[in-house]
Amino acid sequence: MALNTNVLNRQPDNFDFARPTQFRFSLLKVPNVEYHVTEVNLPGIAFGGDAIMNTRFTSMPFMGDTLDFSPVELGFMVQENLQNWKEIHDWMTGIGFPKSTEQFDDAITEGQALKNTTNRGVNANPNVLASDATLIILTNKNNPVIKVNFKNMYPTSLSGLTFNTQDTDATPLTAQVTMNYDLYEIEVI
């Protein structure tokens, strides 16, 4: 495909802008979080390992060949029985098994059962402790327009919860979870 250099032929045909409230996020391993998500980021990417080419006159940077994906930051409202917060908590304790190796074995068994029930077939990454996720970006009319598929996502941190008797507004508790993943791919719907 040739690059179009004619400015008149390169004008955009869509003048609608993305809205920060038009999205859906789903993560297979934590179904109760999905309906309470208040914010999520589409992570940035950056080249890592930039090379420097030295010449007699100057050092010139040369583009890197390794992509670094920023983590996903997810905010959600916490259910009163803490069920959705506990899903992520239990996921992390299964990975880290602070009390016994049986916690890790249970997490592996649960992860394997989850992959088998979704008929997803064999995953390229044998790590059943990770989960694929999807961010769907919606148009201003709530129609899906972009699908971002995250591969092998797992939590790296979960915020604590602060209870306060002096809070007179009775605003719902919210929590933040940071997640890493292998990569994400953007698909136009």
N, C-alpha and C positions, 0 to 999 in steps of 0.2 A: 504494500500500500504506500503510495507516494505521499509525502508531506505536502499539505495544502498551504501554500504561501500567500494566497490571495486573501487579504484582510476581509473583504466583503463576503467571502464564502465561509469565513470562520466564525461568524457571529453565532452566539448561543441561541438555541430555539426554545429553551426552558428558562423562564425567569422566576420560577418559584424557588424559595429558599428552604433549606432544611430547618426544622423546628426541634428544639431540644426535648420537647415533650412527646414527640411522635416516634415511639419505639416499643418493642417487646423483646424481652430477654428470657431465654429458657436454658436451663441446665439440667440434664437428665437426672443426675445424682441427687439433687435437692429440689424436689417438686414444690415444696411449700414456700420456697423463696420466690419462685417465679411470679406469683400473683401479688407480691408485696414489694417488688423492686421500685425504688424511687429514682435511682440514678445509676448510670453505667457509662463508662467511657469507651470510645473506639480508640484503642491504644495507638500510639505513634510507633514508628519504626525508624531506625537509624543504622547507618553503616558503622561497623566496628572494624578495627584493624586497618585503618587508613595507612597507606604506605607513603613514604617520603622518598622521592627520587632526587638524589644529590647530583648536581652538575658542577662544573668549575665555577659557575657564576652565582647560582642560587639553589636553594632546596625547593622543590616543587611537590605539592601534595598530589597524590594519585588516589582515585576513588578506591574504597575498600571493597571487599568481596563477601563480607559476612554481615548478615542482617541481625540486628538486635531488636526484639519486640518488647515494648514496654508492657508492664503488667496491666491487667484489667482491675479497675476499682469499681466495686459494686456496692451500692447503698440500698438498704431495704428496711421496711417497717417490721418490727418484731411482734409476733403474735403474743397474746397474753399468756399462753401456756409455754412460751419460748420454743415452740416446736420447730419453726424455721431456723432460728438461731442455733438450736441444738443439732439440727441436721448437719450444719457445717462444722460445729464443734465436734460431733461424733466422727465425722469424716476425717478431721485433722487428728483426733486422738487415735483413730485406726491407723493412720499413716505413721504417727510418731510413737504409738504404743507405750505410754508413760508408766503403766502398771505391770504389764506382762506381755510376753510375745503372743499370747492368745488373742489379744486385742488386734494385733496385726493379722493373725490367721483368720479371725472373724471378718475383718475388713476385706481381705482377699476373697474369701468365700462369698461374701455379700456382693462384692464387685463383679465376680465371675457370674453369679446368678443374675445380676442386673443386665449384663451384656448378653446373656443367653436368652432372657425373656424379651428383649427388644429386637431379636432377629437381625442383629446388625452384622452378623458374620464375624470372621476373624479380623481383628484390628491389627494394623501394621505394628503398633506399639503394644507389647504384651502386658503393659502396666494397667491392670484392671482397677487401680486406685484412682485413675484419672477419668474424666468424663468430657465428652464433646459438648459444646454449647453453641447457641445460635442467637445472634442479635439481628432482629429484623427492624429495619428503618422504614417508617411509614411516610406516605405523602401527607399533604395538608388535609386530604379527604380520608385519611386512615387506610389507605390502600398500601399493601407492601410493595416497596420499590427496590430495596437492597437487602440482601441476606449475607450476613457475615458469619462464616463458619469457623469456630475455634476448635482446634484439635488437641486432645489430651490435656484438658484444663484441670488444675488442682489448686486448692487454697494454700496460701503461704502465711496469711495472718487474718485474724478475726478480732474485731474490736470488742472490748468489754461493754457492759451495760451499766449505766449509772441511774440508780433509783434515788429520787429526791422528794422528800415530803413537802418542801417549800415551793414546788412547781405548781402554781395555781392555774396554769393554762391547760393542764392535762393533755399535753401533746404526746403523741405516741412515741415510744422508744424506737430509735433507729440504730442500725449497726452497719459497719463497713467491713467488707471482706476484700482482700487483695488476692488475686489469682494469677498464676503463671500458666503457660501453655506452650505447645510446640510451635504453632504458627496459626495465622488466620488467613482465610481466603475470602475475597469479596465477590459475590455473585449478583448480577443484575437480574431481577425477577421479571 
